[in-house]
Amino acid sequence: MKTRLIIPITTLLLMLFAVSSCDNSINTDLEETLAPYLELEAIDEASNTTLTIRRGTAAGLDSYFAFDVSNIETNGIISEGLVEGWCLEWDKPIAQNNDRHDGVEAYSTFGSEKWKPVNYLMSIKNKLKREDPSLTYKEIQVAIWSLIDVPRFNVDEVLAAGRMPSRMMTNGQPNFSVSKVKDIVDRVRSNADAYTYTETTPFMVFARTENNSQNGGFVPCESGDADQCEGYVSISGSVYVDANGNETLNSSESGIQNVTVTLTDEYGNEHVTQTETDGFYSFVVFTGDEETSFSLEIEQETDNTEDFNEGLFDTYLPTTPISGISVSIAEDNVSGINFGFEPDIDGIIIALLGGDGVEPTIVTNTETKMFWTKQLVYGLLSELGLATGILTEEIPSEVPLSLLTEHLEDIENLLKENPFQFGENKVYAALLTILRNSSDLERLLAELLTAELNVVSGRGSGSIEFDLALMAFGESSAIELSGSLPGLRAATRVETTNADGMPDFKSMRTVEDAEEILHQIRTSQIGTASVTTGIMPLTSSAELDDAEPLLQSYNLSGGGGGSVGPAE
C-alpha cells in the first residue's frame, strides 16, 4: 500500500482560510489545526472516499454515526461497507441525514502515539459494555472527545458553558453519565501507555471531510472489531469457572483468562484467539449473506506455550462440551457459546500438599493465614500509632501498612465486587474477616481473603491464570453460600466497634500489646485450627467438595518459588 505525507501545501492553505458554518468558532492557528493529522499516514487508495452518513441508532448501530463507506480502491486497511462512525470534532456540525460527503480523505492512526488513547479505548469498548450493559454510545463518544487533543474538550467546562452538542442534552441536562465518562477516561489514561499495537487491534481511521464539516472516525472492518460491519459477524462467549457445576455461566461466576479457543470454518481454515482477563473471547468472520458453518473447541495442547490450556486441563474438569460445538450463521452475531470448567478439588489438594507418598506437583510461595493475621495486626497498630502520635517504636512487619492497604484495595477490585468491600477502615475490617469462624461462610471468607492476599502480593503458584481461577472458584462459592449478593457484601463490611469475642485491638499501644494479642490468637479458639505454620491434615469435618479446604491447602502449601507443574 502506498502512503504519502499528511497534508499537501495546497490543502494547508485552504484549511487556514476556511470559515465554519457552525455557531462555534474554529481555531485556525496552524499548529492546532494540523495537530490531529500529525504522525498519520494518508491511505492513497482512500483519498477520494465517499461517506454517506446517518445517525448510528437509525442504522441499528450503537454509535454516534453510521458511515456507509464507498468509492475506495482495494487496500489492506479499509473496505467498502457500513461501519460505526464517531465524531472527532465536538464543536463542528456535519450533515447526517443520509447526506453524501465526497472527496473525503482517509488517514490511518495505526501506530500513532497521539492517537494511542483513542485506539486503546476502541480496543476495550466491547469489554466496557460487557462490564456495564447500561453503557451507551454517548458515554463512549464523550470519552473520545475527552481523549483527543484538538479540539480541546473538557466535559465539565463544556457543560458549564452550555456548549454541549444538542444530541447529548435533554431538557437542559446531559442524557449521558458524566461520572461514567470520567471513569472511562481515567481508565484509558492510566493504561494507554502500556497499550501495544498489533495486527489485530482496532484502530481509528481519520476521515477528513470538507472544511466546514466535522471530521469523522471509524474502526475499519479489517482491524479486529468488525462485527458492526456489513458482511461480518461475531462468534463469542466465555471460558469460565463453573463453581456450582450447573453448566451455566451465572452472575456470581468469573472467567478464566489466557485460554486459547479454536474456530474452524467449513473449509478447514482455523482461527485462534485467547480469552481476555474476564474470560471473554470473540471471533470476527466474514460471511457476506451466505450461511456458513463453524466449529469451536478448546484443545488441551496448543502451539502457544504461553497460554493456560495445559494448566487448565491439568487442574480443572470440563462441565460443558469442549469440542465439536457447531454453529451456522449468515448475518446475525452469535454469542453465549460458553465453556465451563470446575476445579478437580481432590487432585489440586494432592498437587498442592502431596500425600500418601506423593510429592506436591504445584509449588507455591504462599503464606499462611497466621502470617497475614500478623501483618494485619501490625498494620492496625501502625494505623493507630499514626493517628494518635503515640507510636515511637519500629513495628517488625514484613508487609508495611502502605503496601498492605494497596493489597486490600486490589482485592476489592480483583474479580467480583463481592465478596470483599472493606469500607474506610480496611485493615480492621480485613482483620475481623480473617479471624471470624462462627459459620461456614465466615470460615470460607477467611481462607479466601488469605488466598487473595497471597495472590495480590505476588505470592502464589507462578501462574496468574491458575491463581485467579482458584480465586474465582472461592468468590463464587462464597457468593452462592451467602444466599444473596447484598447480604454477603454487608457481612464483610464490619463496624468500627470491636466485634464480640475478639481481642481489644484498638487498645494496642505498643508492639508488646500486638504480640500479646497475636499470642491470644494462636492459643485460643479465635480463628480456626488452620491457623498454624504446618500442613493441616484434611479431616472428616471438611468435605472435599467445599471451597474452604481447597483454599486452605493453597494457603498452607507455600515454601517454594511458585510453579504449576512437576516440582523440581
C-alpha positions, 0 to 999 in steps of 0.5 A, a space after each residue: 500500500 502506498 502512503 504519502 505525507 499528511 497534508 499537501 501545501 495546497 490543502 494547508 492553505 485552504 484549511 487556514 482560510 476556511 470559515 465554519 458554518 457552525 455557531 462555534 468558532 474554529 481555531 485556525 492557528 496552524 499548529 492546532 489545526 494540523 495537530 490531529 493529522 500529525 504522525 498519520 499516514 494518508 491511505 492513497 487508495 482512500 483519498 477520494 472516499 465517499 461517506 454517506 452518513 446517518 445517525 448510528 441508532 437509525 442504522 441499528 448501530 450503537 454509535 454516534 454515526 453510521 458511515 456507509 463507506 464507498 468509492 475506495 480502491 482495494 487496500 489492506 486497511 479499509 473496505 467498502 461497507 457500513 461501519 460505526 462512525 464517531 465524531 472527532 470534532 465536538 464543536 463542528 456540525 456535519 450533515 447526517 441525514 443520509 447526506 453524501 460527503 465526497 472527496 473525503 480523505 482517509 488517514 490511518 492512526 495505526 501506530 500513532 502515539 497521539 492517537 494511542 488513547 483513542 485506539 486503546 479505548 476502541 480496543 476495550 469498548 466491547 469489554 466496557 459494555 460487557 462490564 456495564 450493559 447500561 453503557 451507551 454510545 454517548 458515554 463512549 463518544 464523550 470519552 473520545 472527545 475527552 481523549 483527543 487533543 484538538 479540539 480541546 474538550 473538557 466535559 465539565 467546562 463544556 457543560 458549564 458553558 452550555 456548549 454541549 452538542 444538542 444530541 447529548 442534552 435533554 431538557 437542559 441536562 446531559 442524557 449521558 453519565 458524566 461520572 461514567 465518562 470520567 471513569 472511562 477516561 481515567 481508565 484509558 489514561 492510566 493504561 494507554 501507555 502500556 497499550 501495544 499495537 498489533 495486527 489485530 487491534 482496532 484502530 481509528 481511521 481519520 476521515 477528513 471531510 470538507 472544511 466546514 464539516 466535522 471530521 469523522 472516525 471509524 474502526 475499519 472492518 479489517 482491524 479486529 472489531 468488525 462485527 458492526 460491519 456489513 458482511 461480518 459477524 461475531 462468534 463469542 462467549 466465555 471460558 469460565 469457572 463453573 463453581 456450582 457445576 450447573 453448566 451455566 455461566 451465572 452472575 456470581 461466576 468469573 472467567 478464566 483468562 489466557 485460554 486459547 479457543 479454536 474456530 474452524 470454518 467449513 473449509 478447514 481454515 482455523 482461527 485462534 484467539 485467547 480469552 481476555 482477563 474476564 474470560 471473554 473471547 470473540 471471533 470476527 468472520 466474514 460471511 457476506 449473506 451466505 450461511 456458513 458453518 463453524 466449529 469451536 473447541 478448546 484443545 488441551 495442547 496448543 502451539 502457544 506455550 504461553 497460554 493456560 490450556 495445559 494448566 487448565 486441563 491439568 487442574 480443572 474438569 470440563 462441565 460443558 462440551 469442549 469440542 465439536 460445538 457447531 454453529 451456522 450463521 449468515 448475518 446475525 452475531 452469535 454469542 453465549 457459546 460458553 465453556 465451563 470448567 470446575 476445579 478437580 478439588 481432590 487432585 489440586 489438594 494432592 498437587 498442592 500438599 502431596 500425600 500418601 507418598 506423593 510429592 506436591 506437583 504445584 509449588 507455591 510461595 504462599 503464606 499462611 493465614 497466621 502470617 497475614 493475621 500478623 501483618 494485619 495486626 501490625 498494620 492496625 497498630 501502625 494505623 493507630 500509632 499514626 493517628 494518635 502520635 503515640 507510636 515511637 517504636 519500629 513495628 517488625 512487619 514484613 508487609 508495611 501498612 502502605 503496601 498492605 492497604 494497596 493489597 486490600 484495595 486490589 482485592 476489592 477490585 480483583 474479580 467480583 465486587 463481592 465478596 470483599 468491600 472493606 469500607 474506610 477502615 480496611 485493615 480492621 475490617 480485613 482483620 475481623 474477616 480473617 479471624 471470624 469462624 462462627 459459620 461456614 461462610 465466615 470460615 470460607 471468607 477467611 481462607 479466601 481473603 488469605 488466598 487473595 492476599 497471597 495472590 495480590 502480593 505476588 505470592 502464589 503458584 507462578 501462574 496468574 491464570 491458575 491463581 485467579 481461577 482458584 480465586 474465582 472458584 472461592 468468590 463464587 462459592 462464597 457468593 452462592 453460600 451467602 444466599 444473596 449478593 447484598 447480604 454477603 457484601 454487608 457481612 464483610 463490611 464490619 463496624 468500627 466497634 470491636 466485634 464480640 469475642 475478639 481481642 481489644 485491638 484498638 487498645 494496642 499501644 505498643 508492639 508488646 500489646 500486638 504480640 500479646 494479642 497475636 499470642 491470644 490468637 494462636 492459643 485460643 479458639 479465635 480463628 480456626 485450627 488452620 491457623 498454624 505454620 504446618 500442613 493441616 491434615 484434611 479431616 472428616 469435618 471438611 468435605 472435599 467438595 467445599 471451597 474452604 479446604 481447597 483454599 486452605 491447602 493453597 494457603 498452607 502449601 507455600 515454601 517454594 518459588 511458585 510453579 504449576 507443574 512437576 516440582 523440581 
